[in-house]
């Protein structure tokens, strides 16, 4: 079982790496948008200047929201205890189904770990909502597709 717990630790570390990358990218994009908005020189076309500044501010605000969300997700991931096996599916569980492998943690997409493709799913995602509190051997159905839970770590 230690190997499966190690997989969860590796997945948690990968989530942290992905989110730190998102934080770095959003920070740089936010600063770039702010610099762009600030450096837009006034011209005889005053409306163009105001439009450019407004668009730069919108870009900055969008990147600020992405930065804040990535920071919240990172804090959440760092707080997860992935050191033990779970009897039923909860946040931080690694779920093996016939149809795929899912890590209930954050909506970060899919990663390849060894030969497995693991889908990192937000606890708020519809699939995660159906999986939460289920046990090995149970089945769920979503979008006319059935998922059979084989193992929970």
N, C-alpha and C positions, 0 to 999 in steps of 0.2 A: 504494500500500500504506500510505502514511502515514495516510490517512484511517481505515483499519481499526485501525491502532495507536492512533490518537487515540480511537477508540471504546473500546478496551481501557482506556486511561487514564481516560476518562470513567466507565466501569463501575467501575474500582477506586475512583475518587473517590466514586461513589454508594454503594459498599459501605461505605466509611469513614463517610460521612454517616449511613447506616442504623445502623451499629453504634454510632456516637457517640450517636445518639438512643436506642438501646437501653440504653446505659450510663447515660445521664442518667435515663431512665425507671426503670431498676432501682435506681439510687442513691436517687432520691426515694421510690420505693415501699418500699425497705428501711428508710429513715429514718422514714417514716410508720408502718410496721408496728411499729418499735421504740418510737416515741413512744406509739403506741396501747397497746402492751403495758405500758409503764412508767406510763402515766397511768391505767390501769384501777384505780379505787379499790376498796379492800376494802369489802365490804358484809356484811350479816349472812348472805348466801348465799355462804359461803366457797368452795363448789365452783364456783359461777358465776365467781368471781374467778379461781380457778386455771385453769379451762377457757379463759377469755378470754385470760389471759396465755399459756397454752400455744399457743392458736391464733395469737396475735400473734407468738410466737416462730417458729412454723412458717412464717408468711408472711414473716417477716424472713429466715429460712434459705433459703426458696425464691427470694426476690429476690436474696439473696447469691450463690446458685448461678448464677442468670441473669446477674448482674453479672460474675461470674468468667468465665463462658463467653463473654460479649460481649467482654470484655477480651482473652481468648485469641484469639478470632476476629479482632479488630481488629489485634492484633500480627501474626497470620498474614497478613492481607490487606496490611498495610503492608510486609511482607517480600517480597511477590510482585514479580517483575520482569516487567512487561507491555510492555516496550519493543521486543520483537522478535517476528517471526513464527515459529511453530513448524512443523516438518515433520510431526510427529505430535502427537497430543493429550496434553497434560500439564496439571498444575495451572497455572492462569493463562491457559489457552487459551480463545479465543473460537471456538466451533464452529458453523458454519452447516450445518444439515441441511435437507432438504426439509420435515421435520416441525416445525422450529423452530430458534431460535438459543439456544445455551447458553454460559454463561461458567462455567468450572470454577474455583470460588473458595471459596464458603461457601454454606451453605443459607439464603439470604436471600429466596427467593421470586422474583417476576418484577418487572421494571421496564420502563417504556416509554422508549425512547431514539429520538427522532425518530418514525419510523413503525413501528419494530421493537419487538416485545415480546421481551425477553431474559430467559431463565430463569437465575438465579444459583444454581448447583447445587454442593452440597458434594462434595469429592473422595471422600467416603465413601459417597455416595448410590449406589444400585444402577445407575442410568443412567450416572453418571460412571465407575464401575468398568468398565462395558462399553465406554465410549468411550476410556478412557485407553490410550495407545500406538497407537491406530488412526490411519490416514492418510486423506486425501481420496480419495474413490472407494469406500472400504470401507463395508460395511453391518453394522449390529448388529440384534439382535432382542430385544425386551423386552415381556413381557405380550402376546404375539401381535401386537405392532406392530413394524414394520420402520423403522429409521432409516438414511437414506442420508447419508453425510458428504459435503458439497459442497465446503467450504472450511474451513481451519484458520488462525487468525491467532494 
